[in-house]
Amino acid sequence: MNDKEKIIKLEASKRVVITGLGVVAANGIGVDAFCEAIKTGKSGIRYFQELKDLGFSCCIGGKPIIDDALKRKYLTELQLRNFNSNGILYGCMAGMDAWRDAGLTIKDEVDFDSGTIFGTGTSSVDKFRESIYQIDDGKVKRLGSTAVAQTMVSGVSAYLGGILGLGNQVTTNSSACTTGTEAIMMGYNRIVNGDAKRMLVGSCSDDGAYLWGGFDAMRVLTYKHNDSPTKGSRPMSETASGFVPGGGAGALIIESLESALSRNATIYAELLGGHINSGGQRNGGSMTIPNDDAVQQCICQAIAKSKIDSSEIDTINGHLTATKNDHKEIKNWLEALSLTEATFPPINSLKSMIGHCLSAAGAIESVACVLQIRDQFIFPNINCEDTSDLISNLIMDKSIPKKIVRKEINIVAKASFGFGDVNGCIIFKKYS
């Protein structure tokens, strides 16, 4: 191998590409169904009588519909015995789909070149509740042998590591709503540093009353659309009245370009880089509100590390939750990118269709970003026919697409901002 070939090989080992996708969302399970749903603006938000019966103000949510037959396509009868963890189920489904989508097979031997960083917020709330009641009833011996595996925070990565035979780093991260975006960056850094050839990255979230109750008590959920569930999630809308909770999982296989080329894998997009930071809950930031300076610094650093100019961004997938912070986020994007009202790119929020999936949000939304690059489109913002005046004063209406836009998409910026004043921004690019 001559010097030029060595340089090319080194560069290929440090470039990171996406070769597999998996998703479990309220409006579509599996990449094909999900992609069709976001193209057509299909909402997955539904009404739940259970929430009404429990005294919730918000009785709607984005919960994937999964029957027993579908569960058995992913987990064995033994694994499903005493199993009661939506989050882990969603994560396993999305992760296994991404693995297969990347053309990888499940083998008996350990794969030391592959690992996973698969995040979550709270693991198996329903299993915890079930276990607590059994213990309080003096039935500790009836907990079963999988209670620990289901309720430990790293349960989802442990399940995926065992199912797929992963021998590299197998861990779970947790950073509130920034979890999925952070997991992608952590996997990216591991590959760039030469510690792994490929990583399964993503995140999942439980759903239902015992997870959503705290947010209902905070009065950050909308209560005005119990009779019109699909109209409830309204990012950037003048009539936005709080977010709609959701659950699910998103997963991506990322690997070095060298690895992808060596096995002739399909490459959906390239991950140029990104940045993770915190505002320290200072200077206007708090547990629930991000520090504007930190948000802007996070975006700027992501762009700088990705070696692009802000003018090259074709579309932005924002955090945009349908709360009073939406216009602040737009303002932060505008200032961080140093763009004008006329040059600001299209921006969208997947939460309008599936709600806010909490710890799963960044991963599911990143899958949507890659699909926009793969199929060259920008998915619409539904329920935003009445754009907020505060946002209209910042950017032009054309920057908030209400219908699918077909155009050349080369670079997508994606950001997440979570409880604890934590931020993440990543940059995806069409592979060439």
C-alpha positions as CSV (number, residue, x, y, z in Angstrom):
1,M,0.0,0.0,0.0
2,N,1.5,3.4,-1.1
3,D,1.2,6.6,0.9
4,K,-1.8,7.9,-1.0
5,E,-3.7,4.6,-0.4
6,K,-2.8,4.8,3.3
7,I,-4.2,8.4,3.5
8,I,-7.4,7.3,1.7
9,K,-7.8,4.4,4.1
10,L,-7.3,6.6,7.1
11,E,-9.8,9.1,5.9
12,A,-12.4,6.4,5.2
13,S,-11.9,5.0,8.7
14,K,-12.8,8.3,10.3
15,R,-15.8,9.2,8.1
16,V,-19.0,7.9,9.6
17,V,-22.0,6.8,7.6
18,I,-25.5,5.5,8.2
19,T,-26.2,2.1,6.8
20,G,-29.3,0.9,8.7
21,L,-32.5,2.4,10.1
22,G,-35.2,1.1,12.5
23,V,-38.2,2.9,14.0
24,V,-41.2,2.3,16.2
25,A,-43.5,5.3,16.2
26,A,-47.2,6.0,16.8
27,N,-47.8,6.8,13.2
28,G,-45.7,3.9,11.7
29,I,-43.9,0.8,12.8
30,G,-41.0,0.0,10.5
31,V,-39.2,2.3,8.2
32,D,-41.5,1.9,5.2
33,A,-44.7,2.6,7.1
34,F,-43.1,5.5,9.1
35,C,-41.7,7.1,5.9
36,E,-45.0,7.0,4.2
37,A,-46.7,8.5,7.3
38,I,-44.3,11.5,7.6
39,K,-44.6,12.2,3.8
40,T,-48.3,12.3,4.0
41,G,-48.6,14.1,7.4
42,K,-50.3,11.2,9.1
43,S,-50.8,11.7,12.9
44,G,-50.5,8.9,15.3
45,I,-52.0,10.7,18.3
46,R,-55.0,8.9,19.9
47,Y,-57.4,9.4,22.8
48,F,-57.0,7.1,25.9
49,Q,-60.0,6.5,28.2
50,E,-57.6,5.1,30.8
51,L,-56.0,8.6,31.2
52,K,-59.5,10.2,31.6
53,D,-60.4,7.6,34.2
54,L,-57.2,8.4,36.2
55,G,-58.0,12.1,36.3
56,F,-55.5,13.3,33.7
57,S,-56.1,16.7,32.1
58,C,-54.4,15.5,28.9
59,C,-56.0,12.3,27.7
60,I,-54.3,11.9,24.3
61,G,-50.9,10.6,23.4
62,G,-48.7,9.0,20.7
63,K,-48.5,5.3,21.6
64,P,-47.4,2.6,19.0
65,I,-49.9,-0.1,18.4
66,I,-48.2,-3.5,18.8
67,D,-50.1,-6.8,19.1
68,D,-48.8,-10.1,20.5
69,A,-48.1,-11.6,17.1
70,L,-45.8,-8.7,16.2
71,K,-44.0,-9.0,19.5
72,R,-43.2,-12.6,18.8
73,K,-41.4,-11.7,15.6
74,Y,-38.7,-10.0,17.7
75,L,-38.7,-11.7,21.1
76,T,-38.9,-15.4,22.0
77,E,-41.6,-17.0,24.2
78,L,-38.9,-17.3,26.9
79,Q,-38.0,-13.6,26.6
80,L,-41.7,-12.6,26.7
81,R,-42.4,-14.6,29.9
82,N,-43.3,-12.1,32.6
83,F,-42.3,-9.4,30.2
84,N,-43.8,-5.9,30.8
85,S,-41.6,-3.2,29.3
86,N,-42.8,-1.2,26.4
87,G,-39.6,0.8,26.2
88,I,-37.4,-2.2,25.9
89,L,-39.8,-3.8,23.4
90,Y,-39.7,-0.7,21.2
91,G,-35.9,-0.5,21.5
92,C,-35.4,-4.1,20.6
93,M,-37.8,-3.9,17.6
94,A,-36.1,-0.7,16.2
95,G,-32.6,-2.0,16.9
96,M,-33.1,-5.4,15.3
97,D,-34.8,-3.8,12.3
98,A,-31.8,-1.4,11.9
99,W,-29.3,-4.3,12.2
100,R,-31.1,-6.3,9.5
101,D,-31.6,-3.2,7.3
102,A,-27.8,-2.7,7.4
103,G,-27.4,-6.2,5.9
104,L,-26.0,-7.6,9.1
105,T,-26.8,-11.0,10.4
106,I,-27.2,-12.4,13.9
107,K,-24.4,-15.0,14.4
108,D,-23.5,-17.3,17.2
109,E,-20.1,-15.9,17.8
110,V,-19.3,-12.5,19.5
111,D,-18.9,-9.5,17.2
112,F,-16.2,-7.5,18.9
113,D,-16.3,-4.8,16.2
114,S,-19.9,-3.8,16.9
115,G,-21.5,-2.3,20.0
116,T,-24.4,-0.2,21.0
117,I,-25.2,3.0,22.8
118,F,-28.9,2.9,23.2
119,G,-30.5,5.5,25.5
120,T,-33.6,5.7,27.6
121,G,-35.1,8.0,30.3
122,T,-37.0,5.6,32.6
123,S,-36.9,1.9,32.1
124,S,-40.0,-0.2,32.4
125,V,-42.3,1.9,34.6
126,D,-45.1,-0.7,34.4
127,K,-42.7,-3.5,35.4
128,F,-41.6,-1.4,38.4
129,R,-45.2,-0.8,39.4
130,E,-46.0,-4.5,39.0
131,S,-42.9,-5.5,41.1
132,I,-43.7,-2.9,43.9
133,Y,-47.2,-4.3,44.3
134,Q,-46.0,-7.9,44.5
135,I,-43.4,-7.0,47.1
136,D,-45.9,-5.0,49.1
137,D,-48.2,-8.1,49.0
138,G,-45.4,-10.3,50.3
139,K,-45.0,-12.1,46.9
140,V,-41.3,-11.3,46.3
141,K,-40.7,-14.9,45.0
142,R,-43.2,-14.2,42.2
143,L,-41.2,-11.4,40.7
144,G,-39.6,-13.7,38.2
145,S,-36.0,-13.9,37.0
146,T,-36.2,-11.0,34.5
147,A,-37.4,-8.3,36.8
148,V,-33.9,-6.9,37.3
149,A,-33.1,-7.0,33.5
150,Q,-36.3,-5.2,32.7
151,T,-36.1,-2.5,35.3
152,M,-32.4,-1.6,35.2
153,V,-31.8,1.5,33.1
154,S,-29.4,-0.3,30.8
155,G,-32.0,-3.1,30.2
156,V,-32.5,-2.1,26.6
157,S,-28.8,-2.2,25.6
158,A,-28.4,-5.4,27.6
159,Y,-31.2,-7.0,25.6
160,L,-29.9,-5.8,22.3
161,G,-26.4,-6.8,23.1
162,G,-27.5,-10.3,23.9
163,I,-29.8,-10.7,20.9
164,L,-27.2,-9.4,18.4
165,G,-24.1,-10.8,20.0
166,L,-22.4,-7.4,20.4
167,G,-18.9,-7.5,21.9
168,N,-17.9,-3.8,21.7
169,Q,-19.2,-1.2,24.1
170,V,-22.8,-2.0,25.2
171,T,-24.3,0.8,27.3
172,T,-27.2,3.1,27.9
173,N,-27.1,6.8,28.1
174,S,-29.7,9.1,29.6
175,S,-30.0,12.9,29.1
176,A,-33.8,13.5,29.1
177,C,-35.1,14.7,25.7
178,T,-31.5,14.9,24.3
179,T,-30.8,11.2,24.9
180,G,-31.2,10.0,21.4
181,T,-29.1,12.7,19.8
182,E,-26.5,12.2,22.5
183,A,-26.4,8.5,21.8
184,I,-25.7,9.1,18.1
185,M,-22.8,11.4,19.0
186,M,-21.4,9.0,21.5
187,G,-21.4,6.2,18.9
188,Y,-19.9,8.6,16.3
189,N,-17.0,9.5,18.6
190,R,-16.3,5.9,19.3
191,I,-16.0,5.1,15.6
192,V,-13.9,8.2,14.9
193,N,-11.5,7.3,17.7
194,G,-11.0,3.9,16.2
195,D,-12.6,2.0,19.1
196,A,-15.4,0.4,17.0
197,K,-16.1,-0.3,13.4
198,R,-19.9,0.1,13.8
199,M,-22.4,1.0,16.5
200,L,-26.1,0.6,16.9
201,V,-27.2,3.9,18.3
202,G,-30.6,5.3,19.2
203,S,-33.0,5.5,22.1
204,C,-36.4,4.4,23.4
205,S,-39.1,5.6,25.7
206,D,-41.8,3.9,27.7
207,D,-45.3,5.4,27.5
208,G,-48.5,5.5,29.4
209,A,-50.0,6.9,32.6
210,Y,-47.1,6.2,35.0
211,L,-44.6,8.0,32.8
212,W,-46.8,10.8,31.5
213,G,-48.4,11.6,34.9
214,G,-45.6,13.9,36.1
215,F,-45.9,16.0,33.0
216,D,-49.6,16.3,33.3
217,A,-49.1,17.5,36.9
218,M,-46.6,20.1,35.6
219,R,-49.4,21.4,33.3
220,V,-47.1,21.3,30.3
221,L,-49.4,18.9,28.4
222,T,-52.2,20.2,26.2
223,Y,-55.7,19.6,27.6
224,K,-57.7,21.3,24.8
225,H,-57.8,18.5,22.3
226,N,-59.1,15.5,24.0
227,D,-62.0,15.5,21.5
228,S,-59.7,16.1,18.5
229,P,-56.5,14.1,19.2
230,T,-54.8,14.4,15.8
231,K,-55.1,18.2,16.1
232,G,-53.5,18.3,19.6
233,S,-49.8,18.5,18.8
234,R,-49.2,22.0,17.4
235,P,-45.5,23.1,17.2
236,M,-45.0,26.7,16.1
237,S,-48.8,27.3,16.1
238,E,-50.5,30.4,17.6
239,T,-53.0,28.0,19.3
240,A,-50.3,25.6,20.7
241,S,-51.3,24.8,24.3
242,G,-48.7,22.3,25.5
243,F,-47.1,19.2,24.2
244,V,-48.6,15.8,23.6
245,P,-46.7,12.9,25.2
246,G,-45.5,9.9,23.1
247,G,-43.4,6.8,23.2
248,G,-41.4,4.6,20.8
249,A,-37.9,4.1,19.6
250,G,-35.5,5.0,16.8
251,A,-32.3,3.2,15.8
252,L,-29.5,3.8,13.4
253,I,-26.5,1.6,12.4
254,I,-23.5,4.0,12.0
255,E,-20.1,2.7,10.9
256,S,-16.9,3.8,9.4
257,L,-17.0,4.4,5.7
258,E,-14.1,1.9,5.4
259,S,-16.3,-0.8,7.1
260,A,-19.3,0.1,5.0
261,L,-17.4,0.0,1.7
262,S,-15.6,-3.3,2.6
263,R,-18.9,-5.1,3.0
264,N,-20.6,-3.2,0.1
265,A,-23.3,-1.8,2.4
266,T,-26.1,0.5,1.3
267,I,-25.2,4.0,2.6
268,Y,-28.2,6.3,3.4
269,A,-26.3,9.4,4.5
270,E,-23.1,10.6,6.2
271,L,-22.9,11.8,9.8
272,L,-20.6,14.8,9.6
273,G,-20.4,15.5,13.3
274,G,-22.1,17.4,16.1
275,H,-21.9,18.8,19.6
276,I,-23.3,18.2,23.0
277,N,-23.3,20.8,25.8
278,S,-25.2,22.2,28.8
279,G,-26.2,25.7,29.9
280,G,-25.5,24.8,33.5
281,Q,-28.9,26.0,34.5
282,R,-27.4,29.5,34.5
283,N,-28.2,32.9,32.8
284,G,-31.8,32.2,32.1
285,G,-31.5,28.4,31.9
286,S,-33.2,26.1,34.4
287,M,-34.2,22.5,34.8
288,T,-36.9,23.0,32.1
289,I,-35.8,26.0,30.1
290,P,-32.6,26.0,28.0
291,N,-29.9,28.7,28.3
292,D,-30.1,30.6,25.0
293,D,-26.3,31.2,24.9
294,A,-25.6,27.5,25.4
295,V,-28.2,26.5,22.7
296,Q,-26.5,28.8,20.2
297,Q,-23.0,27.7,21.1
298,C,-24.1,24.0,20.7
299,I,-25.4,24.8,17.1
300,C,-22.4,26.8,16.2
301,Q,-20.0,24.1,17.4
302,A,-21.8,21.4,15.6
303,I,-21.5,23.4,12.3
304,A,-17.8,24.1,12.9
305,K,-17.0,20.5,13.8
306,S,-18.8,19.3,10.7
307,K,-16.8,21.8,8.5
308,I,-19.8,23.3,6.8
309,D,-21.2,26.8,6.4
310,S,-24.6,27.6,7.9
311,S,-25.8,28.7,4.5
312,E,-25.3,25.1,3.2
313,I,-28.1,23.7,5.5
314,D,-31.0,22.7,3.4
315,T,-33.4,22.0,6.2
316,I,-33.6,21.9,10.0
317,N,-35.4,19.4,12.2
318,G,-36.0,21.3,15.4
319,H,-36.9,20.2,19.0
320,L,-40.0,22.4,18.8
321,T,-42.4,20.9,21.3
322,A,-45.6,23.1,21.0
323,T,-44.8,25.1,24.1
324,K,-44.0,28.7,24.8
325,N,-40.3,28.0,24.0
326,D,-40.9,27.4,20.3
327,H,-40.3,31.0,19.3
328,K,-37.2,31.1,21.5
329,E,-35.8,28.1,19.7
330,I,-36.4,29.7,16.3
331,K,-34.7,32.9,17.5
332,N,-31.7,30.8,18.7
333,W,-31.4,29.0,15.3
334,L,-31.6,32.4,13.5
335,E,-28.9,34.0,15.6
336,A,-26.6,30.9,15.7
337,L,-26.8,30.4,11.9
338,S,-26.3,34.2,11.3
339,L,-29.0,34.1,8.6
340,T,-31.7,36.5,7.7
341,E,-35.4,36.1,7.6
342,A,-35.1,35.6,3.8
343,T,-32.3,33.1,3.9
344,F,-33.5,30.9,6.8
345,P,-34.0,27.3,5.6
346,P,-37.2,25.2,6.0
347,I,-37.7,23.9,9.5
348,N,-40.0,21.1,10.7
349,S,-41.1,19.3,13.8
350,L,-42.0,15.6,13.8
351,K,-43.7,16.1,17.1
352,S,-46.7,17.5,15.2
353,M,-47.4,13.9,14.1
354,I,-46.2,11.6,16.9
355,G,-46.1,13.9,20.0
356,H,-43.0,14.4,22.2
357,C,-41.4,11.0,22.6
358,L,-39.2,12.2,25.5
359,S,-36.0,10.1,25.6
360,A,-36.8,8.5,22.2
361,A,-37.5,11.9,20.5
362,G,-33.9,12.6,19.2
363,A,-33.5,9.1,17.7
364,I,-36.9,8.9,16.0
365,E,-36.4,12.4,14.6
366,S,-32.9,11.5,13.4
367,V,-34.4,8.5,11.5
368,A,-36.8,11.0,9.9
369,C,-33.9,13.3,9.0
370,V,-32.0,10.5,7.2
371,L,-35.2,9.5,5.3
372,Q,-35.5,13.1,4.1
373,I,-32.0,12.8,2.6
374,R,-32.6,9.3,1.2
375,D,-35.8,10.3,-0.6
376,Q,-35.1,14.0,-1.1
377,F,-38.1,15.6,0.6
378,I,-39.0,17.8,3.6
379,F,-41.9,16.4,5.6
380,P,-44.7,18.9,6.5
381,N,-45.6,20.5,9.8
382,I,-49.2,19.6,10.4
383,N,-51.5,21.6,12.7
384,C,-49.5,24.8,12.0
385,E,-52.0,26.5,9.7
386,D,-52.0,29.4,12.2
387,T,-48.3,30.1,12.7
388,S,-47.4,31.9,15.9
389,D,-47.1,35.6,15.5
390,L,-43.9,35.6,17.5
391,I,-42.4,33.1,15.0
392,S,-43.9,35.0,11.9
393,N,-42.0,38.0,13.1
394,L,-38.7,36.1,13.0
395,I,-38.9,34.0,9.8
396,M,-40.9,33.8,6.6
397,D,-43.9,31.5,6.3
398,K,-42.2,29.6,3.5
399,S,-39.7,28.4,6.1
400,I,-42.5,26.4,7.8
401,P,-43.7,24.0,5.2
402,K,-47.3,22.9,5.6
403,K,-47.2,20.3,2.8
404,I,-44.5,17.9,1.7
405,V,-41.7,19.7,-0.2
406,R,-39.8,17.9,-2.9
407,K,-36.3,19.4,-3.4
408,E,-32.7,18.5,-3.3
409,I,-31.6,17.8,0.3
410,N,-27.9,17.7,0.9
411,I,-27.4,18.8,4.5
412,V,-29.9,18.4,7.4
413,A,-29.3,19.9,10.9
414,K,-31.0,18.2,13.8
415,A,-31.2,19.4,17.4
416,S,-32.6,18.4,20.8
417,F,-32.9,20.3,24.0
418,G,-33.7,18.5,27.2
419,F,-34.6,18.8,30.9
420,G,-31.6,19.7,32.9
421,D,-30.6,22.4,30.3
422,V,-28.8,19.9,28.1
423,N,-28.4,20.3,24.3
424,G,-27.4,18.3,21.3
425,C,-27.0,19.1,17.6
426,I,-25.9,16.8,14.8
427,I,-25.4,17.3,11.1
428,F,-26.4,14.8,8.4
429,K,-25.2,15.0,4.8
430,K,-26.0,13.2,1.6
431,Y,-23.2,10.7,1.0
432,S,-20.9,11.3,-1.9
